[in-house]
Amino acid sequence: MISQNVLDRLSLGANLLAFSHGIDSTALFYILQEAGVKFDLAIVDHNIREQSKFEVESAKELASKFGKKIYIKSVNLGKSNFEKNAREARYEFFGEICQKFGYENLILAHQFDDKFEWFLMQLGKGAGLKELFGMSELERREHFWLVRPLLNLRKKELQNYLDERGLRYFVDETNLEGKLKRSFVRLNFSEPFLDEYFSGVKKSFEFLEADRQNLLPNITKMDDEIFIIKNDSNVVRGVDMAAKELNVLLSKAQKDELSANLSKQTSVVLSGKIAVGYANGYILVTPFCKAVMPKMFKEKARILKLPAINRGYLFTKNVQIENLSNFFSK
């Protein structure tokens, strides 16, 4: 059920499962257990349903039974923008746990129905390729990886998995009412469509994913603030995406300036904050930083052919620049 790529990722560090005790996360709990993956649990009680107290208590019992740690947070959110605020509260809590206790992978129970719902919701907003396909099996975040092992399985398959084994799970009845935006899309559009055309939609996503790999920029994230982008037709978009991660939004004029400089094979500083270093086949993007560097460092950086505009940051942050040699010293 779990791809080899996901299993390989989960074998590299400590894992935290975002748990709710609903169908998806409960099925994932047992699937991971059967696969021999070690993990702990984190659950958030939103305090909007009386049943949530039973879910948390059952989650604690499950963690105790299987010898797992469990982290619990109780929140009280207003009704305005509840879906958005609840999602942000969960991810903030999960992120805090990952950083505090050294979890390298945050495992999420999103399945194929969620992926298709997301697609439809983004399509309704007017989104681009990156936003339409926002869910992937492996996604790098600043301090940890997001891992979604269930994206090729439908919710019905997961429910059958649990029912056949007589395993306990809970159903959030608010998801069946269609009052919240996502449940409305699910009940009226995505679920009926998938019931009729699942195999075709699944195949389409496979084709689109292959196309996306060709259309999106080729970006390697070496660290939280170091991006190496292949210098091809998508390079300007790649720099723009890296800039956003560095909290800088580029204007059209800046993108035009960037394109002109790269066509002239020259480096550029954008907004006084981002160093975009030209180096033939690749572009190095880092924060811009001036620094007085020792002669030995300068010589090593020159031999490795690292763009001069990035060297101040690399020196200041004590980056092991030898790790960049595969891209720039060829």
C-alpha angles and dihedrals in degrees: 000000000000119000121240091242090059093045090050091051093048091051092061101069150346115314132213121194117211098224134192101157090239122129097277102046093038091053090047090051092059095038090055090045091053090048091055094244115154116223146146130221138245123187134179123209109208092189095223098112129049088221092063091079090058090047092055093047091049090048089053090051091049092050091049093048092054097036098248132144116242128200117201131192129182118206136178114208131180122247093247112099088350097164093052095043093046092051091049091048091052096048092045090054094044091048092051091051092048092052097041097048101029102250108166097190129046108199116211126193098219111146136190094280089056091049092053093044089053090050092053094045092050090045088055091053095050104254139175130237096275093052095043091058097040095142120076134159094248124028126171117225128183097270105011146009125264109222122193110184097172104058094114095052129081122230090243090059090053092049091050089050091056097040094050089055096041092238121164122246138153132237119217102221092200087071089061096054099067093221096121118069097244095047089048091055090045097051098040104034123005101042097047090044094050091047087061104032109021098130092050094046091048091052091047091054089052091053093044092050090054090049091048091057088059097042102043123076118269102242128173114193107207095176139347090285105023120088128177113197126190110242100237137114091297097051097107091052089047092054089047091054091048091048091055090054087053089053096252122122112205120219123221089256091055092049089051090049090049093050092049093050094048091049087055089048093241132131124239142195114224123206088348087279111075126061114208107191121197116218111161107258095020141039120218116212121191137140111283115251133167117216143163103243128195118246092247093058092046091052093048091049090049092051090050088050093233114168110262092226092065098044097087091058093044091051095044092050092045091235116182094240092189086076089067094053095095089067105037111025097060 
